[in-house]
Amino acid sequence: MAEEFFIQGNEACAKGAITAGCRFFAGYPITPSTEVAESLARELPKVGGSFVQMEDEIGSAGAIIGASWGGAKSMTATSGPGISLMQENIGYAFMSETPIVIVDVQRGSPSTAQPTMAAQGDMMQARWGSHGDYEPIALSPSSVQEFFDFTIKAFNLAEEYRCPVFVMADEVIGHMREKIVVEDDIELVARKRPETTENYLPFENIENGTTPMPAFGDGFNIHVTGLTHDERGYPDTNNPETHDKLVQRICDKVLNNRDKICSVQSKDCEDADVILVSYGGPVRSVVEAVSQARADGKKIGYVKLDTPWPFPEKQVKDLTANAKDIIVVEMNLGQMYYEVDRVCKRDANVHLMGVIGGLLPTPDEILAQIDRIGGN
């Protein structure tokens, strides 16, 4: 039987994590994500889980990697400055194929900037923040319900593809309160465990590039390293073929499943002259702006990016195929705009409506932007 709650976005994230099977959280308090940690500090012990407040975000990322290899679904929550500190360990998690969930409730940036205000300045950091070649998965909720749902989805994707997954929220979604519905038949993905130690290779290219993963203590004699390694996990740093095979597989297991991973929502795109592309908090204003524009007889539609990464190229290109103009509405000076422009610039004029300062763009401001480019 479904249950209903009226809760804050950060609390919904914590509830989603526990529902998904998270049993370990390590983090360091940072506005505007702190309520995620506070909720899990209270609730995790009730379900046999563990909460650790670490000395900093570097330690937090290391702790959840260790907990994951100990067999627990694990996560952390932070904001921009914390994500910066985590990047080396995030790269290690990609190279060691460790399933973890990283929640980023974004605030004004750069540096410490606006701790209590909203922004979307970390989107490229999620994609390129750690060094080297890897393909992240990132989800972007636009409501409290989605913060709950997408946290569960993040754990499922982390387990299915054995990699870190980001939930890129923002202060507006983290701190607002809305009703959520928790269904009683939520689909959860369990970790794939190897059945026998015989001939087991922890980094073998099987099952869409995702090898079953044992926990420390299960009796598997394996080596886990951030160095270039062979299928056994043994370092092999001077062999170009080993490195190419390993990194290509880490990337391909996400890219080859892009159709399964990528998700968008859209409305009124079929006949639209102008299409708004957005994600996260600004989507709320975009939806209202499109509704008002349609009521005034203007042919306006929208595309909502549920998964900014991997970027849903095919869906965005198909949905905007008939548009003359595309406006990317985001709370930064241009991050996902460059992805939309890369995919769509040959077919439409791509414009940026980048808002900084900590407040959501209003529907009236979006409608004014449509008028400025000549939308009708």
N, C-alpha and C positions, 0 to 999 in steps of 0.2 A: 504494500500500500504506500502510495507516494506521501511524502511529508513536505510541509511548507515552512519556510523560515523567513523572517525579515531581518537581514543581517548586513554587515559591512562587507565590501568586496574582499578585503584582506582576510576576514573571518571565513568567507566563502571559500577562498583559496585553501585555507587550512583544513576546512571540512572536506574539500575535494581531495586533498592529499591523503587524509586518513582513510577516506572511502576507497581511494585507489590502492591502498595497502602500504602507504608510507609508514615506516616504523623507526626512522631515524632522521633527525633534523639537527644540523649544526649551523650556527649563524652568529652574526654580530649585529646588535641593534642599529638600525639606520632608518631615518625618516625618508620616505613615507611607507616603508614596508614593515615596520616594527610589529604591527598587530598580527602579522602572519606568525612571527616567532612567539609572541605572547600567547596566542591561541594554541599553538602546538606545544608550548611548554606546559600548558594546563591539560591538554587533551591527550597527548601521546602516552603518558604513563598509564592512562585509563585503559589503553588497548595493548599494553605490553611493549610500547615503544620507548624510545630514549630521545631526550632533548639535551643538547650541549650548547651552552653559550661559549663561543670560542674567543680567543684573544684578539682576533682580527679576521678579515675576510679571506686572507691567504690560508690561514688555518682552517677556516670553515670549508673551503673548497676541498682541501686535502682530506678533511675528516669524512665528508660525504663520499669521496672516492673510496676511502678505506672501508667505510660501512657497506658500500655496495659490493665490494669484493668479499666482505664478510657475510653476504647473502641477504642484506636488507635493502628494500626500496628506500632510497634516501634523497633528500632535497635540502636546498638552502634558499633563503630569500634575502634580497638586498636591493640597493639602488645604484645609480651611476658610479659613484666613487668606489663602492664595493666591487662592482663588476670589473673595474679597472684593476683592482688588486688580485682578482681571481684568475686573470687571463692565462698565466703560465700553467696553473693547475688545470684550467679548462682544456688547454692544448694537450696536456698529459692524458686527460680523460678521453679525448678524441683518439689519441694514438694508442691508448691501451683498451679502447672500446668499452668504456665503463658507463653503464646506464645510470645517469643522475638527472635530476630536474633542478633547474636554476630559475627562480622567479625574480624578475627585475621590475620593481614598481618605480617607474621613471619619474625623475624630478628635474627641475631647472638645472642647466649645466652651461659651461664646463666647470670643473673644480667643484667646490661645495655649493656655490651659486644659490639656488632657491630650494631649500630642503622641503618646504611645505607646499610648493606649487607644482603644477603638472607640466610635463614636457614629454617629448618622444625623441630625445637626443641620443639614445643608445642603440638605435636600430642597426646602424652599420658596425657598431662595436660587437653586437651579437654575431654578425656575419664575419667580420674580419679582425676582431679584437686580438685573438691569439695568432701567433706567427705560423706561417706554412699553409698547406693546402688541406682543407677539410670542408665538409658540407654540413652546416648546422640545420637543425629543425627548430623553428620558432613559431609560437602561437601568440595571437594578439586579441585579448578579450575586449569587448565593447560594452559589457554589462556585468552586473554582479553574478547573474546566472551563468554567463559565459566564463567568468573567472573560476567558478566552481567546475563547470564542464571541461574547460580547457586544461585545468590542472590535472584532472583525471586522464584526459587525452594525452597530456604530456608524459605521464608515467607509462601509459600504454605504448606510446611511440618509443620511449626510451628502452623499454624492454624488448619490443619487437625488432628494433634496429640496433640495439646495444650501443647506444651513443648518448651524449648529453642532449637534453632538450630544454629550450628556453621558453618561459612564459613571459612575454613582454607586455606587462600592464603599464598603467600610468597612475599618477596620484588621484585623478578624478575617479577612476574605476576602483582603485584601492580603498578609498575613503567614503565613497557614496554608499547609501543603504537602499536596498531593493528587496523585493520578495524573490526567493528562489524556490524551485520545486526539486526535491530529491526523489527520484524514482527508485523503486525497489528491485529493478532488473537491470542495473548498470553493468555493462560489459567491461570486464577487467582482463588484462593480458598478464599471465603469469610468466615468470622468468623461465626460459628454456634451460634445463639442466642436462648435462651429459649423463647417459645411463651407465657407462662403464669407463674405467680408466684405461682399458685396453685400446691401444692405438689412438688415443685421444689427442687431438691437436687443438689447442685453445684458440688459435687464430687462423683456422682453416677456412678456405673460401667455399662455404656450403650455405644452404638455406638463404638464398639471396644475399650472400656475403655476411650473414650473421651466424656465428658459431655458438652453440649452447655454452653457457657460462657456469662453471662450478663456483662454489664458495670456498674460501680458505677454511680448512678443516674437514672438507668432504673427502679427502684422501687422494686428491689429484696433485701430482708433483709438477707444478707449472711455474713459469717465470713471467712476471708482469713488469714491463719496462716501457719507458718513453722513448728509448732508443729504437732505431730501425731494427726490426726483428723478423725472424722467419716464422713459420706456422707453429713452431713449438714455443715461441716467445723468446728464443735465444737471440741476443744481439748479433746483428750482421750489418754493421754500419758502413762498410766500404764496398758493398755490392750494389751497383746501380739497379740490377734486375730485381733484387729483393725489395729495395726501397720503392721502385716503381710499382711492383705488384701489390705491395702493402697499401700504399697511399691511394692508388687507383681503386682498390677494393673498398677502402674506407669511404671514399667519395661516391663510388658507384652504388653502394648499397642504399644510399639516399636518393641519388639522381635517377637510378633505374626504377625506383618506386615512387617517382614524383607524382604520378597520377593517383596513387593511393594516399599520399601524404597531403598534397596541396588541397586547400579548400578556400572557396570564396562564396560570398553571398551577393546577390544583385537584385535590382528592381528597375523596370522601365528602361532597359538598355536597348531594346529592339529598334525603336524608332527615334532614339535620343540624338539630338544634335550635339549636346554637351553631356559628358559623363563625369561625375565626381568619383575619384578613387580615394579611399581613406581606410583607416584602421584604428583600433583602440577608441579612446574617448571621443575624438572628433566625429566619429561615425554618428553619434547621437544627434549632432547638429546637422550633419549631412542629410540624414533621413528626413528630418523636419524641413530642411531647405528644399529637397526634391518634392516633398508633399505640397508645399506652398507653391512651388514653381508649376507643378502639374495643374494645380487648382486655377492658376492664372493662364493656363493654356500653353505653357512653355514645354518644349520637348527636352526634359532633363531626366537623367537616370543616375544610378550610382553602382559602384562595385566596392564591396567591403572585403579587405584582405584578412581572412582568418589566419592564414599561414604566410606571413611575410617571407619566411625562409623555409624550404627552398622557394624562391619567388615563383608564383603560379603563372608563368609566362603564357602558356597556351590559353588558360581561362581568361586572362586579362586581354590578350590579343583578340580572342574570339568575341568577347562581350563588347569591346570597344570598336569593332570593325566598321560600324556604320557612323561613328561619331566624327564630327568635324573638329571638335575641341575636347580635350581632357584636362580637368583640373585636379591636381593632387593636393588634398587638404591634409596637412600634418603639422604637428607642433614642434617644428624645427625649421631650419633654413634650407632644407632640401636633403633628404636621405633616401626614402623610398621613391621620391620623385625621379631620381636618376635611373632607377630600375624601370619605372613606367616609361620614361623617355626612351630608354634603350630599346624597349620592346615595341613601342607604338609610334615613334616619331616619324616613320615613313608614311603612316596612314592618317595621322591626325596631328594637330598642334597641341603640344603638351605644355601646360602651364603649372607653375607652383604657387599655391597659397600657403606659404609657410608662416606660422604664427608662433611667436615666442613671447615670453613675459609671464607665463604661468597660468593663463586662462584659456578655456576652450574658445575656438572661433564660434560666433553666434550664427544662427540661421540667416539673420539679416546681413551679416558681413559676407557670408557665402553667396547669398543672392546678389549682393552688390558686386562681387567678383565676377559672377556670371554675366551681369549687365556690362561690366567693363570690357569683357572680351567679345561682346556682341551676341550672347546667347539669346535665343528667342523660342 
